[in-house]
Amino acid sequence: MSNSFEWTLAIDEDLEAIPPFNLGGNEPQFVSAAQSDDRIRARYFVRRSTSEIVGHIHCGQLAQGPPGCAHGGAIASILDEVMGMAAWQKGLNVVAAEIWVKYRKPTPLWTEFEAHSWVESVEGRRAEVRSRLQLTDGTVLVEGGGTFVNIGKDRYQEFVKEADAVRDKNIS
């Protein structure tokens, strides 16, 4: 297991890098934490002109489901993270209420691909978010969407405190 991976996907001038993130104390993120060549690598950008989230993704051997392909659960996790990020970039403190995934083609391991996500609508506390994974030639591998609920900054901070208390109790 190694960490010698180097990105080859180009970053166009309309993309602004999103630094490794900490959503109000919730760390580490499931997908983008502890990145290695053997698991999942992800780097994220926001498209300045549209606020769309663009991710560069690479799945290694430990993300395998069918031979040579990413596991469906790994793919669903990537979509969940990138969709949540699209809502958070709009200032919404969301949690997923429902997500759906349509697997169009097998997602190959050891290949860089793109994740795209955007907020389609916001009504009250509900945000409808969409996403897709695609190869660099535009071939769509997976489509996804979900309903995310804006729980507000105060409730989110309560989640953080509750999680910290449980962690501290169980680790000590």
Summary of the structure (lengths in Angstrom):
residues: 172
radius of gyration: 16.3
end to end distance: 30.8
largest distance: 49.9
contacts: 517
relative contact order: 0.17
helix: 24%
strand: 39%
